[in-house]
Amino acid sequence: MMNVHQFALLDRLSMIEHLLEQLAELYSKHDSVKMFEQLVNHRHLSQTPDVGFPPSD
């Protein structure tokens, strides 16, 4: 018989599996190169520190 923690874990795994299926379906409908470029651009923007220097002339 499953205890409460095992049941909760199975429930979460089921939710994760469902989300992964939705992501796979979404990405299969899009151009993978374009999606990769968007991911790289997003990662670059989110990792670039704002050092506060004014642009040079």
C-alpha positions as CSV (number, residue, x, y, z in Angstrom):
1,M,0.0,0.0,0.0
2,M,1.3,3.4,-0.9
3,N,1.9,6.1,1.7
4,V,1.0,9.8,1.3
5,H,4.6,10.7,0.2
6,Q,4.7,8.1,-2.5
7,F,1.3,9.2,-3.8
8,A,2.3,12.8,-3.9
9,L,5.5,11.9,-5.7
10,L,3.6,9.9,-8.3
11,D,1.2,12.8,-8.7
12,R,4.0,15.3,-9.4
13,L,5.7,12.9,-11.8
14,S,2.5,12.6,-13.7
15,M,2.2,16.4,-13.9
16,I,5.8,16.7,-15.1
17,E,5.2,14.0,-17.7
18,H,2.2,15.9,-19.0
19,L,4.1,19.2,-19.2
20,L,7.0,17.5,-21.1
21,E,4.5,16.1,-23.6
22,Q,3.0,19.5,-24.1
23,L,6.5,21.0,-24.6
24,A,7.4,18.3,-27.1
25,E,4.2,19.0,-29.0
26,L,4.8,22.7,-29.0
27,Y,8.5,22.4,-30.2
28,S,7.6,19.9,-32.9
29,K,5.4,22.6,-34.5
30,H,8.2,25.2,-34.7
31,D,11.4,25.7,-36.6
32,S,14.1,24.2,-34.3
33,V,16.8,26.5,-35.6
34,K,14.7,29.6,-34.9
35,M,13.8,28.3,-31.4
36,F,17.4,27.7,-30.6
37,E,18.4,31.1,-31.7
38,Q,15.7,32.6,-29.5
39,L,16.9,30.6,-26.6
40,V,20.5,31.7,-27.1
41,N,19.5,35.3,-27.4
42,H,17.3,35.1,-24.3
43,R,20.1,33.4,-22.3
44,H,22.6,36.0,-23.4
45,L,20.3,38.9,-22.4
46,S,19.5,37.3,-19.1
47,Q,23.2,36.6,-18.3
48,T,24.7,40.0,-19.4
49,P,25.4,42.1,-16.3
50,D,24.3,45.7,-16.3
51,V,27.5,47.4,-15.3
52,G,26.1,50.9,-15.7
53,F,28.8,52.4,-18.0
54,P,27.6,54.9,-20.5
55,P,28.2,54.0,-24.2
56,S,31.4,55.3,-25.6
57,D,31.4,57.8,-28.5
